[in-house]
């Protein structure tokens, strides 16, 4: 049987504020065999929540609706 190679993880994630409630995320796509990118975020002790499922090859996402003074991961 043939086993598909596990995609390489993205790297070089950066975030740039783009207003009071938005951050633009960018990363390096290090794989050529991923199906999608799932963007997740959390604040405080809350569990991670999925924000978006992006097509293979994506390298950017704009997270919107963020609260001022809140730390996100």
C-alpha positions as CSV (number, residue, x, y, z in Angstrom):
1,X,0.0,0.0,0.0
2,X,1.1,3.6,-0.6
3,X,1.2,6.0,2.3
4,X,1.0,9.7,1.6
5,X,3.7,11.9,3.0
6,X,2.7,14.1,5.9
7,X,2.7,17.7,4.7
8,X,5.5,20.0,6.1
9,X,4.2,22.5,8.7
10,X,4.0,26.1,7.7
11,X,6.6,28.5,9.2
12,X,7.4,32.2,9.7
13,X,4.0,33.1,11.0
14,X,3.7,36.9,11.4
15,X,0.8,39.1,12.3
16,X,0.3,42.8,11.5
17,X,-2.4,45.0,13.0
18,X,-4.7,46.4,10.3
19,X,-7.0,48.6,12.4
20,X,-8.5,48.2,15.9
21,X,-10.2,44.9,15.2
22,X,-8.2,43.2,12.4
23,X,-4.9,41.4,12.1
24,X,-3.3,40.2,8.8
25,X,-1.6,36.9,9.2
26,X,1.1,35.7,6.8
27,X,3.1,32.5,6.7
28,X,5.4,30.4,4.5
29,X,3.9,27.4,2.9
30,X,6.6,24.7,3.1
31,X,4.6,21.9,1.5
32,X,3.3,21.0,-1.9
33,X,0.9,18.2,-0.8
34,X,-1.5,19.8,1.7
35,X,-5.3,19.8,1.1
36,X,-6.2,22.9,3.2
37,X,-4.9,25.2,5.8
38,X,-7.1,25.5,8.9
39,X,-6.7,28.8,10.8
40,X,-7.4,28.6,14.5
41,X,-7.3,31.2,17.3
42,X,-8.0,31.4,21.0
43,X,-8.0,34.0,23.7
44,X,-7.3,33.4,27.4
45,X,-8.1,29.9,28.6
46,X,-10.7,29.3,25.9
47,X,-10.0,26.3,23.6
48,X,-8.8,27.0,20.1
49,X,-11.6,27.7,17.6
50,X,-11.5,27.3,13.8
51,X,-11.7,30.6,12.0
52,X,-11.3,29.4,8.4
53,X,-10.4,26.6,6.1
54,X,-8.3,27.9,3.3
55,X,-7.3,26.3,0.0
56,X,-3.9,24.6,-0.4
57,X,-1.1,27.1,-1.2
58,X,-2.6,29.9,0.9
59,X,-0.2,32.1,2.7
60,X,-2.4,34.9,4.2
61,X,-5.5,35.4,6.3
62,X,-7.2,38.5,7.7
63,X,-8.7,37.8,11.2
64,X,-11.4,40.3,11.9
65,X,-13.8,41.1,14.7
66,X,-11.1,41.1,17.3
67,X,-11.6,42.9,20.7
68,X,-9.2,45.8,21.7
69,X,-7.0,44.9,24.7
70,X,-7.4,41.1,24.2
71,X,-4.5,38.8,23.7
72,X,-5.0,36.1,21.0
73,X,-3.0,33.0,20.2
